[in-house]
């Protein structure tokens, strides 16, 4: 189990309360326990907003629920669920040291609107923060009669903490198209803030190759299954819950995000989602921000998911603002300015540059990251002039950041101070083959791979590795 310092360090980097970070950490290990359970893993399909964040792309909305469609309805029985999660709690404790008291694993059975049995579970845990009083809980929402319109896909679970298992964590998930359709269906049926937030992020991440016809067909099937009309802009706007949606925006989302974006910013984008989906109106993709300043390394891109940078510069807070189209108050060389963040690039000599636009004047600017003295996301939204490249949608490798102070290198990593005596042999960089998942250790930061054998002993021709961690 990671220590308290690591939770607090992530809390600072992500701009969220420590208990939110701790819950995200525990969720990763519970998912690992489910995926390693021989009876549950083949039949439990992960879905919902937590699935989006942990398995597809960074939304920065930290959730507390785990939603599953269960392909084997026999699993929705008290004895089977209780025994399975006792086994999972033992596995999690042995592998991570997280305590899940068996007597605090609870399942409540109820009849859903389709006259079928569904289950709500509550799992209490004792983790790094070791708080007094009642233990925090993670909720499970289990249904066996949901329509699975498309085949599930296997996705890696993003676990940015230092105790990530060597074999990584994977989960059987709804496909991107089914997640998109399910979120639009849910938004149309219940008009909840988290569904609006997720639908907009799904639309922003849907590239030119997104299968709109498949999303639309899946949405129609899901609405027919639920006995509801296909959502439109007009139907959403006329719902009685529309006023409640805006009123609950802060209550339901503020604790899950570093800064709450304005409701109107997200609501105004819904019409573009429906125009794209129903009328095949192409998304307007702005150009990339032009290069300026020092020559950049074209082979480098920032990591797709939340990342522990271990620097005083709040990278993830800036990336959150970019993903949510929010301006950042930047302190740089002793002066303050309001910027629109667009891109993080690395120069050929290893410096990181933040590419941005001054919000008030529209001037393009680049800022050396090591000279940034402070950055705070604001609630001031912007319409992107350039494509936002701080949050790419693919699994890119990213080099860990070291900062040079006067006299000597000081590398700060979670829970450790390497300036006070690190290994004399230098750092080791751990990469995972993006094709077969096998891990490799390098003495230099080199993500290229030669032909190798996968875990089953067969040849693998994967040529690039994704960065996992640095060991000292």
N, C-alpha and C positions, 0 to 999 in steps of 0.2 A: 504494500500500500504506500502511496506517496505520502509525504508529510504535510503538515499544516502550512509550512512556508510555500510549498508549491501551489496550494489552493489560493493563498493570499497573493502570490505573484501573478497567477492567471487573473485573479480578480482585478488587480491593477491594470494588467494589459488589456483586458476586455471591457473594463469600465462597468463591471457588474458586482452585485453583492456576493460575498464569499459563499453563502449557502446555495446560490444559484449555480456557481461553478462546481461545488461539491456534488450537487445532484446530477449535473451533466457527466461528471466523472464516474459516479456510481452507475448511471444508466449505461455507460459503455461496458462496464463489467457484467451487468445483468444481461445485456445483449450477447456478450461473449458466452455466458453460462447457458443461455437458451440455444445458441448456435452449436454448442458442444454437447447438448443433450440429445442422445441418439433417437429418442422417441418424439421429442417436440420439433427438432430442427427441420425435418422434412415436411411438416404440416403447418407450421406457423409462418405466416407471411406478414412482414412488417409494413406498416403504412402510416400515413398522417404526417403532420408537420415535423415531428421528431425524426421520422425517416428521411424527410427532405434534408434536414440539417446534418444528420449524422452520416448519410449515405450518398447524397447527390451533389449539393452545393451549399455554400455557406450563406445562410439567411440571417445569422446573428440573432435569431429568435430562439432563446433557450427555453425549451419546454420541460414539462414535468410528467407528461403522460407517455405511455407506450401502447400503441394501438396495433392490434393484430387481427387478421382474418384467419380463422382456424379451418384448415381443409378437412380435418377429421373431427366431426362433431362429438365423437366419443370422448374427446379430451375435455369437454366442458362438463366435467363431473367433479364433485368436491374431492373425492378420494384421489383421483388421478392428478388433479391440479396441486393439491396439498403435498402429495408425495413427490411430484416432479420438482416443485419449488424448494422442498427441503433438500433434495439432491443438488439443485442449482445453488442454493445458499451454501452448502458444504463446499462445492467446487469453487465458488467465488472466494470463500474464506481461505481455502488452501492456496489459491493462486494469487490473490490480491490482498488478503488480510482484512477485507471488508466484512463486518459482522451483520448478518441478516437473521435476527432471532426467529426461529421457527414458529414460536407462539404468537408472533406479530405478523405472520403471513395470513391475510384474510381474503376470502372470496365471497362476493355477494351475487346471487343468482336472481335474475328477473326475466319477465316476459317482455320482449321487445314489441314494437308496433306491428310486426309481421307474425305475431303469436309464436315466436320461437324463443329459445333460451339464449340469453347473452349473460356475460359475466363482467363485473367490475372487481378488480383486485387491488389490494393495498399492500405494499411491501415496505416495511420499516427497516432502517439501516443505521449502523454506527460506523462512521467514516472519519477522515482526518480531523475534522473540526472538533469532534468529541464534545458536542454541546450537552448541557444538562436538560432536564425536563423530558417531555415527550420526544421520541425519536422522529426525525423527518421521514416522509413517506414518498414513494413513487407509485403512481396509479397505473393500473393495467385495464385496458378496454378490449374485451375479447368477444368476437362474434363468429359464428360458424355458417350463417346463412347469407352473408354478403355475396354479391355477384362479383366473381373474378372473371372479367371480360378478356384479359390478356394473360399470357404466361408470366409468372413471376421471374425476376432476374436476381442473380447473386451479386451483391455489392459489398465492398469493403466498408466497414464501420470506422468513421473518423474518430480516433482517440488520441488527442494531441498531448497526452500526459506521458511522463517519463517511464511508466511501467507498462507500456503497450506490450502485449504478448509477442514473442518472436514470430509466431505464426500469423500474426495480425488477427483482426476480428472481422467476421463476415456475417451477412444476414441475407435471408431470402426476402425480397422486397417486391412491392408493386413496381411495375415499370414506370418510367418517366411519364409516358402517355396516360397510363391509368391513374397515376397520382394527380396529374393535371385535371383529368376529367372528374375524378372523385372530389377534388377541391372545389371545382366550379359547381358541381352538384350540391355539395355541402353549403356553399355560399348561397346558392339559390334557395335552399331549403330552410336554413336557419339564420342566415345573415349575422355571423359572428365575426368579431374583429380579426381573430387569428386566421380565418379563412380568406378574408379580403387581403390581409398582409401576404399570405402564402401564394394566392393566385397571382398577385402582381409580380412577385419574385419569380414564379414559374414562367410567366410571360416574358420577363426580362431575360431569362436564361434560355428561352426557346430560340435557337438560331435559325438560319435560313433553311436548314435541313430538317427542322422539326416536322413531324408527320401530323399536319393539322387534320387531315381526313380521318386518321386513326383516332385522334383525340376526340373529334366531333362524334364519330361513330360510337366510341366507348361512352361518351357522355350521354348520348341518346339511349343506349342500352341501360345505363345506370338509372337514368330518370324514369324509364319505363318500368324497371324493376321496383323502384320506390313508389311508383304511381304518382309522379309529380310532372309538371310541365318543364320543358327545357328552359333554363334561365335566360333572360334577356335583360338588357339595360332597363327597358321599360318595366318589366316585372319586378326587378330589384327596387327601382325607385318608387314604385307604388305600394310596396309592402308596408304594413303597419310597423314592422320592426326596424324600418330605415332610421327613424329618429333614435331608437335604442342603440342601434349599431354605432352611431356617432357618439352617443352618450357613454357607451361602455368602452370606447376606443382606449382611453387611458387606463381604466380600471383593469382591463383584461390583458393589456400588452406592456404597460410601462415597466413592470418589474422584470420583463423578459428581454429588455433592450437597453443598451447604454443610454440612448436618448430616444424619446418617442417622436417619430416623424409626424407632421401634421396630418390629420385625418383626410382633409380635402385633397392633399397630394395623392393619396392612394385611391380615393374614391374617383377622382377625375380620370384615372388611367383605366378604369374598368371598361369604359366605352371602346377604348382602343383594343382591349382584349377580345371583346365580342366582334368587333369589326375584323380583326385578324382571323378569328376562328370561323365565323359564319360567312363573311363576305370575301375572304381571301385577300383582304387589304394588306399589302406588304408592310412590314415594320420599317420605319425610317431608321437606318443605322448610320449614326454620324461617323465622320472620319476619325482616324487615330490622331492623337495630338502630335503635331510636328516635332521633330527632334530639335533640341537646342542645347547649347552649352557643350560639354565634353563628349567625345565619341562614346557610344554606348555598346554594350555587349548584346548583340541580337539573339544570342542563344539562351539568355536568361529571362525568366518571367517569375512573378511572385507566386507562391503556392496558392492552390485553388481554395483550400479550406483554412480555417483558423489555425494560427501557427504561433508557437512560443518563440518570440524573437530574442528575449532576454536582454533588452536594451532599455535605456530610459526613454527612448522615443516611443510613444504609444501607437505603434503601427496598426494594431487591430482596431483601435478606435478610429483611426483615419480611414481604414478600409471599410469599416462599418458605415461611416458617413458617406463614402463613395458609393457603396452598394445601395444605400437608401436615398441617394441624391440630396444629401444635406451638406451645407457649407461647414467649413472648419475654421475656427478662430486659431490662427497660427502665430506663434511668437518665434521670430527668426532674427538672429543678430541684434537682439535687443529691441526690435520693433514689432508691432502687432498689426496683422492684416487678416481680412476675411477672404478665404479662398474656396474654390470649387476643386476638389481633388479628383484627378483623372488617372494617373499612371505612376507606377513605381518602376524605375529602370536602374540598371547597374552599369556604371562606366567600365571601360576596358581595364582601368587600373583599380577596380574594386569598390569605388564609392557608390553609394545609393543616392539616387535623385528622385525627388517627388515632383512630378509634373502637375501643374495646377493652373487655374485662371483666377486672377484677382476679381472677385465678384463685383465690386463697385465699378471697375474700369474696363473689364473684359480683356485685360492684358495677359498674354501667355507668360508663364514664369516657370523656372525650375529651381528647386531648393535642395541643397545638399543636406542629407538626412542628419549627418553628424553635427550640423549647426542649428538644427531645430531645437528650441529651448522649451517649447510647450505646444500642445495641440488639443483643442476641445471641440467636440462636435456641437453644432448649434441646431436649432429647430428651423433655421432658414433653408428652405428648399431651393433647388435650382433645376432648370431643364438642361440636360447635358448638351454641350456644344460639341463635345468629342465623345468617342466611345470610352466607357469606363473600363479601364484595364487593371485596376487594383484588385479586382475579384474575378479572375478568369474562371471559366467553367471546366477546364480540363485538369488532369493530374500532373501538374508541372513540378519539377524539382526546384528547390530553392536553397541557396547556401545559407548556413547559419551566420549571424552577424556578430562580429567581434569589434569592439571599439577600442581605439588606441588612446591612451592617456599619456601624459608626459612621463617619459622615462621607460615605461614597460607596458606590455600588453596586459590588459585585464579583461578576462572573459567571465561574465556573470551568467551562471546557469541556475536553474531553480534549485534551492536548498543547498547550494554549494558555492564557495568562494574560491575559485581556482587561483586567484592572485596570492593566496596564502599557502600554496604548496600543491601543485597538480602533479600528475604523473610526469616524470622526466622524459618519457618517451613521446610526448606530444599527443594530440588528439587523434581519435580514430573516427572516421565518418562511415555511418551505416546506411546502406542503400538497399532497396527492395526492387527486384526485377518486376517491371510493370506487366510482363507477360505471364510468368509462372509463379511469382510471389517469393522466390528464394531470396535470402538476404546475403549481402556481401559487405565486407569490412575493408575500408580503404584508408591508407595513411595520408592521402591527399584528397581534396574535394574533387572527385572525378566520377561522374555518374555514368560514364560509358561502360558497357559490359561486352565481354567476349562470349563466344558460344560456350554454353555450359549445360550441365544436366539439371533437370528440374528435380523436385522432391521425390518423384517416383523413379528417377534414374534415367529418364528419357531426354534426348537432346532438346535444348531450348535455344531459340535464336533471338531472344529479346536483346535489344541493343542499348536500352536506356533504363536506368534505375531511378526511382523516386526517393528523395532524401527522407530518412526516418529520424535519425538523432545523431548526436555527437557524444562519444565516450572519451573520458580523460583518464 
